[in-house]
């Protein structure tokens, strides 16, 4: 409840403004756009700075995935290309819970899966797929693949995401299906076929397996995976409830062009990064 003194002060201020403006209240002056804050992807002066940034975002993304329940035993990885050694990739340690990973826990492995920096093993089967995707997509700074529940459910149907929501349109004609399953992907040729199926898309549905997403930053790859998992959940729920109405081709393409870029993904991911980095600053250790 406003106190009498506060009410008096407000009234006095209003009276002063009215008098100063000749009896009429003046509309608030808009703040110049250039004075408003809006985060954009940072530029880095040195490879060391960029490496530290990618590792911080990688540790944060892994913790976010842990919060969201994407972890399933020792399955699931996010990799980030090293800025100075593009054929080497930072990855989460084998067997360590996502929720506990810190920057100093991350492992650097070469394209053959050999650890070149760090104290832990890497999951060779999972890393093999990531390495081939990185090789095939030099533009992909990060690759995310986890055995999330709804992604696996959609993958079991062997079908693509349909353009039934604004969010799913970001993937319209921008993701693919790897329509095969041959067990745990450890064969190099199988991994190359997976990378070829991804082609130039942002994401891939691995039939009977799960989801995989790539991005030009860790933030973008993490967001595409999260968004794809949620879109899978919505599609499954909508189909269970009835017959989803598809957004027509032209509108789906227009929406994809508006929402389907890595910069939009980066921006969408920032609230998750701010939340995890503020709530759990130990991840930066």
C-alpha positions in Angstrom: 0.0 0.0 0.0 1.4 3.5 -0.9 2.0 5.7 2.2 0.7 9.2 2.5 4.2 10.7 2.1 4.8 8.6 -1.1 1.4 9.7 -2.4 2.2 13.3 -1.7 5.6 13.1 -3.3 4.0 11.5 -6.4 1.3 14.2 -6.5 3.9 16.9 -6.2 6.0 15.5 -9.0 3.0 15.2 -11.3 2.0 18.8 -10.5 5.5 20.0 -11.3 5.5 18.2 -14.6 2.1 19.5 -15.5 3.1 23.1 -14.7 6.3 22.8 -16.5 4.6 21.5 -19.7 1.9 24.1 -19.7 -0.8 22.0 -18.1 -0.3 18.9 -20.2 1.6 15.8 -19.4 4.5 15.2 -21.8 5.0 11.7 -23.1 8.1 9.9 -21.9 11.1 10.3 -24.2 12.1 7.1 -25.9 15.6 5.8 -25.1 17.8 5.8 -28.2 18.2 2.3 -29.5 22.0 2.4 -29.4 21.8 2.8 -25.6 19.8 -0.4 -25.1 21.6 -3.6 -24.2 21.3 -6.6 -26.5 23.8 -9.5 -26.3 25.4 -10.7 -29.5 27.9 -13.5 -30.1 31.3 -12.2 -28.8 34.4 -11.7 -31.0 37.7 -13.1 -29.8 41.1 -11.6 -30.1 43.1 -14.8 -29.6 42.6 -18.5 -30.0 43.1 -18.9 -26.2 40.2 -16.6 -25.5 38.0 -18.4 -28.0 39.0 -21.8 -26.6 38.1 -20.7 -23.1 34.7 -19.4 -24.3 33.8 -22.6 -26.2 34.8 -24.7 -23.2 32.7 -22.6 -20.8 29.7 -22.8 -23.1 30.3 -26.6 -23.6 30.3 -27.2 -19.9 27.2 -25.1 -19.4 25.3 -26.8 -22.2 26.1 -30.2 -20.7 24.7 -29.1 -17.4 21.6 -27.7 -19.1 21.2 -31.1 -20.9 21.6 -32.8 -17.5 18.8 -30.6 -16.0 16.5 -31.4 -18.9 17.0 -35.1 -18.4 18.7 -35.8 -21.7 21.3 -38.0 -20.1 20.8 -41.8 -20.3 23.6 -43.8 -18.6 26.8 -43.0 -20.4 25.1 -42.1 -23.7 25.0 -38.5 -25.0 27.7 -36.1 -26.0 28.3 -32.5 -27.1 31.5 -31.8 -28.9 33.1 -28.4 -29.7 35.9 -27.9 -32.3 39.1 -26.4 -31.0 39.7 -23.0 -32.6 43.4 -23.6 -33.0 43.4 -27.3 -33.9 40.3 -27.8 -36.1 40.8 -31.5 -36.2 40.5 -31.8 -32.4 37.4 -31.6 -30.4 36.5 -30.9 -26.8 34.0 -33.4 -25.3 32.5 -34.5 -22.0 34.4 -37.2 -20.1 33.2 -40.7 -20.3 30.9 -41.7 -17.5 30.8 -38.3 -15.7 27.3 -36.9 -14.9 26.4 -33.9 -17.1 25.3 -32.0 -14.0 28.7 -32.1 -12.4 30.9 -31.3 -15.4 33.2 -28.3 -15.1 35.5 -26.6 -17.7 38.5 -28.3 -16.3 36.9 -31.8 -16.7 36.5 -31.5 -20.5 38.7 -33.7 -22.7 40.3 -32.8 -26.0 40.5 -35.7 -28.4 41.8 -35.8 -32.0 39.8 -37.1 -34.9 40.8 -40.7 -34.1 39.4 -40.4 -30.6 42.7 -40.3 -28.9 42.9 -38.0 -25.9 45.4 -35.3 -26.3 44.5 -33.2 -23.3 42.6 -34.1 -20.1 42.4 -36.8 -17.4 39.5 -39.0 -18.6 38.5 -41.4 -21.4 36.0 -40.6 -24.1 33.2 -42.8 -25.3 34.7 -44.1 -28.5 31.5 -45.2 -30.1 29.8 -41.8 -29.7 32.9 -39.8 -30.5 33.4 -41.6 -33.8 30.1 -40.2 -35.1 30.9 -36.7 -33.9 34.3 -36.8 -35.5 32.9 -37.7 -38.9 30.2 -35.1 -38.7 32.9 -32.5 -37.8 35.0 -33.6 -40.8 32.1 -33.4 -43.2 30.9 -30.1 -41.9 33.8 -27.7 -41.3 31.2 -25.0 -40.5 30.0 -27.0 -37.5 31.7 -25.7 -34.4 29.6 -28.0 -32.2 27.7 -31.3 -32.5 25.1 -32.4 -30.0 23.6 -35.9 -29.7 21.7 -37.4 -26.8 19.2 -40.2 -26.2 16.4 -37.9 -25.2 13.0 -39.5 -24.6 10.8 -37.8 -27.2 13.6 -37.7 -29.8 13.9 -41.5 -29.5 10.1 -41.9 -29.7 10.0 -39.9 -32.9 13.1 -41.7 -34.2 11.3 -45.0 -33.6 8.6 -43.9 -36.0 11.3 -43.3 -38.7 9.8 -39.9 -39.7 10.7 -36.2 -39.9 9.3 -33.3 -37.9 6.2 -31.9 -39.5 5.6 -28.1 -39.8 2.8 -28.0 -37.2 4.2 -25.2 -35.0 6.3 -22.1 -35.4 9.2 -23.8 -33.6 9.1 -26.9 -35.8 9.2 -24.7 -38.9 12.8 -23.8 -38.0 13.6 -27.4 -39.1 11.4 -27.4 -42.2 13.5 -28.8 -45.1 16.5 -28.2 -42.8 16.8 -31.6 -41.2 17.0 -35.2 -42.5 16.3 -38.8 -41.6 19.0 -41.5 -41.4 16.8 -44.3 -42.3 18.8 -47.3 -41.1 19.8 -48.9 -37.8 22.8 -51.2 -37.5 23.5 -51.2 -33.8 25.9 -49.0 -31.9 27.8 -46.9 -34.5 31.4 -47.9 -34.2 32.1 -48.7 -37.8 33.9 -45.8 -39.6 31.9 -46.3 -42.8 28.6 -46.2 -40.8 29.7 -43.0 -39.2 30.5 -41.5 -42.6 27.0 -42.5 -43.9 25.5 -40.7 -40.9 27.5 -37.6 -41.7 26.5 -37.8 -45.4 22.8 -38.1 -44.4 23.1 -34.9 -42.4 24.4 -33.1 -45.5 24.1 -29.4 -45.0 21.2 -29.6 -42.6 21.1 -28.4 -39.0 19.8 -31.6 -37.6 19.4 -35.3 -38.2 16.9 -37.9 -36.9 18.7 -41.3 -36.5 16.0 -44.0 -37.0 15.5 -46.1 -33.8 18.2 -44.1 -32.2 17.7 -40.4 -31.5 18.5 -36.8 -32.5 21.6 -35.1 -33.6 22.1 -31.3 -34.1 24.9 -29.1 -35.3 25.6 -25.4 -35.0 28.2 -22.7 -35.7 28.5 -22.2 -32.0 28.0 -24.4 -28.9 25.0 -22.3 -28.1 23.4 -22.8 -31.4 23.9 -26.6 -31.5 22.6 -26.9 -28.0 19.5 -24.8 -28.8 18.8 -26.8 -32.0 18.9 -30.0 -30.0 16.6 -28.7 -27.3 14.2 -27.2 -29.8 14.1 -30.4 -31.8 13.4 -32.5 -28.7 10.5 -30.2 -27.8 9.2 -30.2 -31.3 9.3 -34.0 -31.2 7.3 -34.0 -28.0 4.7 -31.6 -29.4 4.3 -33.7 -32.6 3.8 -36.9 -30.6 1.3 -35.2 -28.3 -0.6 -33.6 -31.1 -0.8 -36.9 -33.1 -2.0 -38.7 -30.0 -4.8 -36.1 -29.5 -5.9 -36.0 -33.1 -4.8 -35.0 -36.6 -2.3 -32.1 -36.6 -3.0 -29.3 -39.1 0.1 -28.7 -41.2 1.4 -25.2 -41.9 1.5 -24.7 -45.7 4.8 -24.8 -47.6 5.2 -21.1 -48.3 4.5 -20.1 -44.7 6.7 -22.9 -43.3 9.6 -21.7 -45.6 9.0 -18.1 -44.5 9.0 -19.0 -40.9 12.1 -21.1 -41.3 13.9 -18.2 -42.9 13.0 -16.0 -40.0 13.8 -18.5 -37.1 16.1 -21.1 -38.6 19.4 -19.4 -38.5 22.2 -20.0 -36.1 22.1 -16.4 -34.8 18.5 -16.8 -33.8 19.4 -20.1 -32.1 22.2 -18.4 -30.2 19.9 -15.6 -29.0 17.2 -18.2 -28.0 19.8 -20.1 -25.9 21.1 -17.1 -23.9 18.4 -17.3 -21.1 19.5 -20.9 -20.5 23.1 -19.9 -20.4 22.5 -17.0 -18.1 20.4 -19.2 -15.8 23.0 -22.1 -15.5 26.0 -19.8 -15.3 24.5 -17.7 -12.5 22.9 -20.6 -10.6 26.0 -22.9 -10.9 29.1 -20.7 -11.4 31.3 -23.6 -10.3 30.9 -25.0 -13.9 33.5 -22.4 -14.9 36.2 -24.0 -12.7 
